[in-house]
Amino acid sequence: MTISTPYEMMGGEQALHNLVDRFYFYMDTLPEAQGIRAIHQHDLSSAKEKLFKFLSGWLGGPDLFIEEFGHPMLRARHLPFQIGESERDQWMLCMTKALAELAMDSQLRINFQNALQHLATHMINHVPDQ
């Protein structure tokens, strides 16, 4: 059997749960992530579940998010929140730290991180006044 999707290559469901758990651990505890944490609800369980389901399908695993919520429309879903470069960078800081803890091929990690950087940049919907 050939492993063909990033989802499988990173270790599947359990690895993805670990990544999401560590990501939200960092978001919840890093002082540098205060801004991004503030735009989330106090209880992160719903956010964890949605991120896990989204990443599952995005990485080539089961399309859990689409099955439950329909098309992700990520930018539209995030429009109620002011997301600028600072929030993007805080999100990426947490994700980069979480990714570093996951046992995976280094090239896969780089590719995944780059793809997430593009995705996070796409979420920017607020430019502060100069």
C-alpha positions in Angstrom: 0.0 0.0 0.0 1.3 3.4 -1.0 0.8 6.4 1.3 -0.4 9.1 -1.0 -2.0 12.0 0.9 -0.5 14.4 3.4 -3.1 13.2 5.9 -1.7 9.7 5.7 1.9 10.8 5.5 1.6 12.8 8.7 0.1 9.9 10.6 -3.7 10.1 10.0 -6.4 10.9 12.5 -4.3 10.5 15.7 -1.5 12.7 14.5 -4.0 15.3 13.3 -5.7 15.3 16.7 -2.3 15.7 18.4 -1.5 18.7 16.1 -4.8 20.4 16.8 -4.5 19.8 20.6 -0.9 21.3 20.6 -1.9 24.2 18.4 -4.7 25.2 20.8 -2.4 24.6 23.8 0.0 27.1 22.4 -2.8 29.5 21.5 -4.1 29.3 25.1 -0.8 29.7 26.9 1.6 31.8 24.8 1.6 35.4 25.8 2.6 36.2 22.1 -0.7 34.6 21.0 -2.9 36.8 23.2 -4.5 38.6 20.3 -5.5 35.5 18.4 -6.7 33.9 21.6 -8.9 36.8 22.4 -11.0 36.4 19.2 -11.9 32.8 20.2 -14.6 31.7 22.7 -13.5 30.8 26.2 -14.1 27.1 25.6 -12.0 26.0 22.7 -13.6 22.6 22.1 -15.8 23.7 19.2 -12.8 25.5 17.5 -10.7 22.3 18.0 -13.3 20.1 16.5 -13.8 22.4 13.5 -10.1 22.8 12.8 -9.6 19.1 13.0 -12.4 18.4 10.6 -11.3 21.1 8.2 -7.7 19.9 8.2 -8.7 16.3 7.8 -10.3 17.0 4.4 -7.8 19.7 3.4 -5.0 17.2 3.9 -6.7 14.5 1.9 -8.3 12.6 4.7 -12.0 12.2 5.4 -14.0 15.3 4.4 -15.5 15.7 7.8 -16.0 19.4 7.7 -17.8 19.4 4.4 -20.0 16.5 5.5 -21.2 18.5 8.6 -21.0 22.1 7.6 -20.8 22.3 3.8 -18.1 24.1 1.8 -15.5 25.6 4.2 -15.7 29.2 2.7 -12.9 30.0 5.2 -12.6 33.7 4.4 -16.3 34.3 4.6 -16.6 32.4 7.9 -13.8 34.5 9.3 -15.1 37.9 8.2 -16.8 38.7 11.5 -13.3 38.7 13.1 -10.7 41.4 12.5 -7.7 39.4 11.2 -4.6 41.3 10.3 -1.0 40.4 9.8 -0.5 40.2 13.6 -3.3 37.7 14.1 -2.0 35.7 11.1 1.5 35.7 12.6 0.2 34.6 16.0 -1.8 31.8 14.4 1.3 30.7 12.5 3.5 30.9 15.6 1.1 28.4 17.4 0.9 26.2 14.3 4.6 26.2 13.7 5.3 25.2 17.4 2.7 22.4 17.2 4.0 21.1 13.9 7.5 21.0 15.3 6.3 18.5 17.9 4.8 16.1 15.3 7.0 13.3 14.0 6.9 13.7 10.2 9.2 14.0 7.2 11.0 17.3 7.2 10.0 18.1 3.6 6.3 17.3 4.4 6.5 19.7 7.4 8.0 22.5 5.3 5.3 22.0 2.6 2.5 21.8 5.1 3.8 24.9 6.9 4.1 26.8 3.6 0.6 25.9 2.6 -0.8 26.9 6.0 1.1 30.3 5.7 -0.7 30.9 2.4 -4.0 29.9 3.9 -3.5 32.1 7.0 -2.5 35.1 4.7 -5.7 34.6 2.7 -7.7 35.1 6.0 -6.4 38.6 6.4 -9.4 40.9 6.2 -8.2 44.0 8.2 -5.4 46.5 7.5 -4.8 48.9 10.4 -5.0 52.6 9.7 -1.6 54.0 8.9 
